[in-house]
């Protein structure tokens, strides 16, 4: 592989990875009864299930209640009981999620009439660990529910961005290079990594360095794209990027 070919997916005219945005999914789902709109919203709920679960746990609810509450919250979101509150002109997607969650938790919530764990909807079966198992291995801290949610939100954004880059690399025939270079993209330092990748990928070491540099650039572009989906205006992207970096540095 030539150095100039590696990372070609970072070209400005590359097709968008994200077919729909977070805000457009929420707004469209409130008006659109189509299966694609519903499916996109369910996918979005799965991505944010654990950050919401952590927030509810930090609010003082036990594991079972937190799981039930989180499932019911997203069940009602999908059934559009909360979507009437959505207004992308009023701020960030994560702010909307927490505002609607606080509204949900503050209401009288009847255990006798709820459907167990969200009834027909299930968002936790995709993970090998249960949410409580994940929660229990979190480092001990005295963070507020809001701060804990912010960190999980930031980690979710990074995870979604990395998955988007992986899909793009697989599509462009560079899945092997991505898997070799993934740790370098996430900030790990390994002096011998480039030489090992060069040998396994049959590339010159200089070409590997160029390819990894381009993957890092593309990762940054996709991260901004992911952030842009969760805010109301383009001006808020830089602000949200700074917030994400600040949250992860704490």
Phi, psi and omega in degrees: 000130178285151182299323184286345179275327183296135178078016182300340181295350180276000180301146183302332184268014178297145179296144179294136177284323185268108182288330178225155179259161181303310182293320180293327176297313181297312182294315182294323182294335178285345183239342190248125180268005186292155178297318178301319180295317179294317180297318179297321179292320178296320177298318178297319179296321178299320182296325185257010182297311185292316175304322178291320178301316179299318179299314181295320178298317181290344175280358175105003180276142178289170184305311183294314180295320180297320179294316179296315181297317180295316178298317181293323178301310180288329175300315179290327177297314180293324179279006170078012178290336179257343188295340178295342180274350187286131175210104185294344178281353182261007175137209190274155178298318180294329176293319176299316181300312182291323179296316179289327177293315178298322177298317179296313183291330182284337180288160173291119186247107187277114178294328185293336187245005181277159172271131184304125177049046174080010175059244187286347182262139178222123184244359188249359185284348184281342182265145176290324178268146172287160180300324180290325176297318176296319183295322184288338178267003173295141178301140179296139179199174179247028182296148174289163176304320181295317181293321179295319178298316182301318180295317179293325174300314181298316179295324177296318179298315179296319180296315180295323179294316179296321179294323178294319178295321178298315179298319181295317179295319177299318180297325184266012177074021182241027181298320180297316178297318179300313182297324178291323188263358188305316182296328178290329180289330182271008172104357179291145179252124180213106186298329183267001186296319184295321180294319180294317178297319179303316181291315185286330182262002180055047178234153172294150182298324178296320179295324178296315180299319177296316182296317179295320178301317180291325176295320177298317178299315181294322176301317178297320178295316180292327177296316177296322178296318179297316178297319183298335180287342190252007179236164184277333183225159179293332180296337183276353183297310181298319178299317181289326175298316179297321179298315181300314180295323179294317180298317182287337181276350183276000000 
